Every structure is written in structure tokens, then in C-alpha cells.
Amino acid sequence: MAVSGSNSTQTHPSDQSPSSSSGTSLSNLKIYAAIGIIAACMIAASGLIFLCVRRSRESRKHKMRVKHSSGLIPLVSKEIAEIKESDRTVEDCEKGEVIRVEKKKEIEFENGVSKKSQESDVSGGGRSDVSVEDPNLGWGRWYSLKELEMATDGFVEENVIGEGGYGIVYRGVLPDGSVVAVKNLLNNKGQAEKEFKVEVEAIGKVRHKNLVGLIGYCAEGAQRMLVYEFVDNGNLEQWLHGDVGPVSPLTWEIRMKIALGTAKGLAYLHEGLEPKVVHRDVKSSNILLDRKWNAKVSDFGLAKLLQPEASYVTTRVMGTFGYVSPEYASTGMLNEGSDVYSFGVLLMEIITGRSPIDYSRPPGEMNLVDWFKGMVANRRGEEVVDPLIEIPPSPRTLKRVLLVCLRCIDLDANKRPKMGQIVHMLEADDFPYRSELRSVREKDSQPARSDVPSKLPL
Ligand SMILES: Nc1ncnc2c1ncn2[C@@H]1O[C@H](COP(=O)(O)OP(=O)(O)OP(=O)(O)O)[C@@H](O)[C@H]1O
């Protein structure tokens, strides 16, 4: 009792009675306990944070490889992948204007179709000015919304293949058992309408082994959907930049097959159609792959038609950062030469396994084109080959392909080869490569002799 009395009222600081010292130690004890609890909480909290970070890293790693209907397809983290031109501004040299380079911008048709769709935007959008009787749409099969809902199980998340700037792509199965990819276009201020018309006009009637086939469409109310052949092995970006382990499944030969297929698809757009089609967004995520590594160029949402008499069209600059040709970026003047430049960048990406822009690399290596040109100029061409390629190409083969890259990215657009010529250049590479392989095999039985020059004579 005395303890509590003395403790509560009459304790002098100098009066260290047993009762007061016990009070002090009690309060000390409380402080220690409080500190202990706080420390424990802090340790627990930091442990929790650590666990969360680890889990999120692990789940991201895990997400890099997903079980796809067709097997394991590496997923690529968009953090390292593509940087769109959304925030860049470039000077228009001729007009002194500043052109804003945007991720996806307005697409004007030279035939005035988009004007019509812009009018429909003003009047509130949503109104379908594309009817099934539209002569432009006579090429394909019209699907009702119900049919596509059934094909995709009501557009369930499990059927989502991917998402692009224009909409979500679903895997669907039609009543006859055929598998399709359904792109549900986002109805973003009439953007769906425009993308829909561009794709339909550009590739609606086109059939080519190296172009993704557009087999039908759905235009009901404000809904716009495109139905494509399903390409079952992911896209090139996933295979080049996803988590594939220490050895890439993309051997040199497979990479060249993909490059050649892509070149053939683009050659057909540029040289086999009238009006010509300029794709405008050639990049690795738009190259779809089947199980035999056949390349199929996809995503024609930015495509432009080039009339025979026109050597270029002037248009707003669009595309993907790192792939856009310098003259198009600076003037807005577009022709097939811009696709050739983008193809050159893509070919570099295929050879090196590097993204066109990669901020995780040292400053001198962030820009693939600059780094690549420097390496070749310094006779270090052999070092640019993707280290994940187990058996590198012969120096002669490599030299040829490096030269194709350099010619495609020539700053003088007129000096760039046409896609048809590029096909021949890549095909010409086929034969010596095979014959070299044969001679390597023959040599295997003979004593080893190094006939590989240490430097690339470029
Ligand atoms: N016909 C198809 N078959 C299989 N997968 C497809 C098909 N079309 C598109 N995909 C996949 O769907 C995803 C989204 O494609 P989409 O063309 O809409 O956008 P993107 O090219 O990735 O991006 P963006 O349009 O913004 O450039 C891609 O990962 C692509 O691999």
C-alpha cells in the first residue's frame, strides 16, 4: 500500500526510496516493453515487405512463362519491351511545326472513309456506319456478336491471348471446331471504327502465308470485332525477350526463317498489292509465329495505303519507339522505305536478341541501331550475335546478314533496298549456309583446323 502512496504523491527526485526505485524500474520496464513491441512490429513489417517483394518478383518470373494452349510460350515483361512514341516531339524540318509522335493516332484514309467516321464521332459515336452491305466488307464472313460470344465463352479472361493499344485479343472456337483470334476493339472515341476500317481495307481480301489472315468481322451497334486465323506459337517478341533459359529455342536457322518470312510478307504488301500497303508498325510483337516457326505479320491498325502515282503520303507520325525511320519521324513523309527501316531494326533484334531501346543497358548500348553500327564499324560484328544462340552462324553468313541490316537502315531512304530485294538477299544466304553446314559436318571427321577469321572483314 505504502508503495503506491509514496509513488503517487511524495517522491522527490533525490529521494531514492525502495518504493520510488521500484516505480522507476516499473516505468523503465514499460518503456523497454514499448520499445520491444515497436522493434518487433518493425521487424515483422520489414519481414512482410520483404516477403511481398519476393512474392511479386517470383510471380513476375512465373508469369514470364505461361501455359498456353499450344504449350509453353515465354511471356515478355512490358517493362523491358516496347516504348511507344507517346511523349516524344520532333521538329518538322520543312514546316517548322512540332509533330507530336503518339502511340496510336488518327488514321486518315486517302479515300475519305475516315472523314465519315469522324463525323460519326461528332454525332456521338457508337453509330454504326459500316453495314454488312458495305461493299468494302464483301470479302469475309460476318459474325454476329452472339456467335463470337459463344466462341470465346462470353469473352472470359481465360481466353485472353493478349492486349494491344486497340483492344483485347481472345482465343475462340467456332462451331465447326476451327480456332480463331477475336480482337475486340476498344471503342475509344471512334478509334475502334477507324482501326476496323484500316484493317479491313488493308488486309481484308489479302491472303498470304506470311500475313495473318483476317477471316471475318463483327459490326453490331458500337461493337467492332475482327476475326483472324489463330496463330498458335506466340509472337517473336516473346521468344526473343522472354525467359527462355540459357539456350534460345530460336537457333540461327530458325531466326533466318522468321526474318525471311517477315520479309516475304512485307514484300507482298509493298510490291504485290495495288494500292501498296505500308504497315507502319513493323516490330517483333507484331510478328506472330506458328509451330513451324512460320512468321505471320499482324496488326494492320496503323497501315496506310499508297496509291501508285504517289511516292509518299504525309501523315502524322506513329509507330513504336526504336523502330520508326528517322526521315518519317522528322517529316511525317511516309512510304514503304519506312517499313524497310523498321525491318532493318527488327533484323538486328533477331540477330542480337536485344530490344531496339533498352534502358537497362549501359548508355552506349541503350540504342540498338547506334550500338550495332558502332560494333560493325569497329570490326566486332561477331560479338553482336545473341549469346543465347548455341551454334553461331559462319562468319560469311553473318557478314551477309549484317550487311542487309545496314542497308535497310541507310539514312538515305532512297538507297535502302526494296523488300523484294531483301528477300533475295536473305534467300541467297540460305544456300551458302547449308553448304557451309555440310562442309562443317564433313570436316568434323577430320583433324580440327581453325579457318574462322577472328575479325569480320566489314
Ligand atoms: N491472330 C492471332 N493469333 C494469335 N495471337 C494473336 C493474334 N493476333 C494477335 N495476337 C496476340 O494478341 C496480342 C495483342 O495483339 P495486338 O495486335 O492487339 O497488339 P500488340 O501488337 O501486342 O500491341 P499494339 O497494338 O499496341 O502494337 C499479341 O500478344 C499477339 O501476340
The ligand as an SDF file (V2000), in Angstrom:
LIG
                    3D

 31 33  0  0  0  0  0  0  0  0999 V2000
   -4.2650  -13.9630  -84.9470 N   0  0  0  0  0  0  0  0  0  0  0  0
   -3.6770  -14.0850  -83.7570 C   0  0  0  0  0  0  0  0  0  0  0  0
   -3.3670  -15.3080  -83.2840 N   0  0  0  0  0  0  0  0  0  0  0  0
   -2.7690  -15.4420  -82.0740 C   0  0  0  0  0  0  0  0  0  0  0  0
   -2.4240  -14.4110  -81.2840 N   0  0  0  0  0  0  0  0  0  0  0  0
   -2.6910  -13.1800  -81.7090 C   0  0  0  0  0  0  0  0  0  0  0  0
   -3.3380  -12.9430  -82.9530 C   0  0  0  0  0  0  0  0  0  0  0  0
   -3.4590  -11.6020  -83.1220 N   0  0  0  0  0  0  0  0  0  0  0  0
   -2.9350  -11.0380  -82.0320 C   0  0  0  0  0  0  0  0  0  0  0  0
   -2.4680  -11.9650  -81.1740 N   0  0  0  0  0  0  0  0  0  0  0  0
   -1.7980  -11.7050  -79.8840 C   0  0  0  0  0  0  0  0  0  0  0  0
   -2.5840  -10.7800  -79.1770 O   0  0  0  0  0  0  0  0  0  0  0  0
   -1.7620   -9.8110  -78.5530 C   0  0  0  0  0  0  0  0  0  0  0  0
   -2.3160   -8.4220  -78.8180 C   0  0  0  0  0  0  0  0  0  0  0  0
   -2.2050   -8.1590  -80.1960 O   0  0  0  0  0  0  0  0  0  0  0  0
   -2.4610   -6.7420  -80.8200 P   0  0  0  0  0  0  0  0  0  0  0  0
   -2.1570   -6.8280  -82.2400 O   0  0  0  0  0  0  0  0  0  0  0  0
   -3.8110   -6.2700  -80.4240 O   0  0  0  0  0  0  0  0  0  0  0  0
   -1.4880   -5.8020  -80.0140 O   0  0  0  0  0  0  0  0  0  0  0  0
    0.0830   -5.6060  -79.9700 P   0  0  0  0  0  0  0  0  0  0  0  0
    0.6640   -5.7030  -81.3170 O   0  0  0  0  0  0  0  0  0  0  0  0
    0.6760   -6.5120  -78.9100 O   0  0  0  0  0  0  0  0  0  0  0  0
    0.1550   -4.1330  -79.4180 O   0  0  0  0  0  0  0  0  0  0  0  0
   -0.1690   -2.7760  -80.1810 P   0  0  0  0  0  0  0  0  0  0  0  0
   -1.4050   -2.9440  -80.9800 O   0  0  0  0  0  0  0  0  0  0  0  0
   -0.3500   -1.8110  -79.0850 O   0  0  0  0  0  0  0  0  0  0  0  0
    1.0200   -2.5160  -81.0350 O   0  0  0  0  0  0  0  0  0  0  0  0
   -0.3470  -10.0130  -79.0520 C   0  0  0  0  0  0  0  0  0  0  0  0
    0.4130  -10.5170  -77.9740 O   0  0  0  0  0  0  0  0  0  0  0  0
   -0.4420  -11.0350  -80.1150 C   0  0  0  0  0  0  0  0  0  0  0  0
    0.6170  -11.9660  -79.9450 O   0  0  0  0  0  0  0  0  0  0  0  0
  1  2  1  0
  2  3  1  0
  2  7  2  0
  3  4  2  0
  4  5  1  0
  5  6  2  0
  6  7  1  0
  6 10  1  0
  7  8  1  0
  8  9  2  0
  9 10  1  0
 10 11  1  0
 11 12  1  0
 11 30  1  0
 12 13  1  0
 13 14  1  0
 13 28  1  0
 14 15  1  0
 15 16  1  0
 16 17  2  0
 16 18  1  0
 16 19  1  0
 19 20  1  0
 20 21  2  0
 20 22  1  0
 20 23  1  0
 23 24  1  0
 24 25  2  0
 24 26  1  0
 24 27  1  0
 28 29  1  0
 28 30  1  0
 30 31  1  0
M  END
$$$$
